[in-house]
């Protein structure tokens, strides 16, 4: 784990509303296909997956999930754009597999036991091309 400062991050994104799960993965695949079709993916691309709601406190049908491409201030790719809240995050690098992600979520309480987590901000899944090519991804936990 490393601590990293998030500053001035903007994403062009797609959102779905509904129960978290396989549909989030489907949205990610739709999003990547959109980017590939428009030649918007490169070796420097970073995609974020963001579960905006706590599934224990928000009804399944109201849970929101965004997938977005990190873009510059003047970049326009024909999608809605929003900013990611600035702040410090604990960044955990894991294997990019369903098993590793499941293990990460199962071990989360012990991993975060001594960290001041900011539960008012969402967890961000980060996928950059360099890490993906090495079968890795990151989970970014917001800190107070």
N, C-alpha and C positions, 0 to 999 in steps of 0.2 A: 504494500500500500504506500502511496505517496500523497502528499497534500498539494493541491494545485489551486491557483486562483482563476476563477472564471471571470472574464471581463469582456464586455462588448461583443458577445456572441449573438449573431443573428442567424436565423434559419428560415429557409423557404420550406414550407411544410404541407403535409396532408394530415387530416384528422379523421378518426372514426370514433363513434360513440356506441358503446355496447359492452357486453361482458368481455373482460380480458381473456386472452387465451389464443387459440389458433387464428382467430381473425386478425389479431395484431401482426402475426407473422405474414398473413396474406396481404395486409396493408403494406408491410415493408417490401414484399416482393413486387407489388403493384407500383410502389414508389420508385424502386430501383429500375424497373422496366421503363417507367416514364423518363427517368434520368438518362438511361442508356439510349433510348430512342432519340433523345435530343442531344446526344454527345456531351452530357453534363458531368459525367464521372471521369475522374482522372486519378493519377497516382497520389495527388494531394487531397482528394476528397475525404470529407468526414461526414458521416450520417449519424444522427442522434435518434434514439427511440425514447419517448418520454411518457410514462404512465402518470397522468395528471391527477388521478384520484386514488385515495386509499380504498382498496376493495372491501375493507372491513367496515367502512362507514358510508360508502356511496352505493346506492342500488345498482345492480348489474347493468341495467339498461341505460344508466347515466354515466358510466365509467368512460373517460376520454383518454385516447392514446394518440400521440402525435409522432410522426416520423418526419425528419427534416434534414436538409442538406445545409451545412454551414456555408453561408454566403457573405460576401463583403457588403459594405454599406451601399454601394452603387450597383450591385449585381441584381439583375431582374431576370428570373427564369420562368415567369408566368404563373407564379403561385403566391398565395398569401405569405407574408413574412412577419416574424415576430422575434422578440429578443428573449434570450435566456437570462434569468436573474443573475446578476453579478454576485460573487461570493466565493468562499473557500469550499473546496470539496475534497473528500477522501476518495482517491481513485484506486480501485481494485482491478488488476489485470487478471483475466481468467481465460481458459481455453474457450474457443468459440464453438461450444457444443451444448446441446440441450441438457446433457448430464451435468456438465460443469456449472451451468447456470442454475440448475435445480439445487445442486450442492451448495452453491454460493448463497441462495435464498434460505436454504435450510440452516446454514451456519451463520446467518446474518446477525443474530442476537449476540453471539459470542464475539464476532468480528467488531461489532460496534459498541461493545460494553463500556469502553473507556473513551469514546468519542462523543463530543457534544453535537449530536445530529439535529439538524433543523427540519423538523417534520412538517413545517409549513411550505417547504419546497419539494418538488418531485425528485425522485431518483432519475438519473439520466444514463441510458445505455449509450456508449460511444463506440462507433465502428469507423476506424480510419483505414484507408487502403493498405498502408504498410503493415498494420497489425493483423488485418484480415488475411493478408498473404502469408502470415505466419500462424494462422489459425487462432488468433487471439482477439479479444474484445475487452472493453472496460465498463465497469459500473462506477458511476460517480455519485457519491453520497454527500448531500449538502450539509455543511457544518454551520453552527451558530457563531 
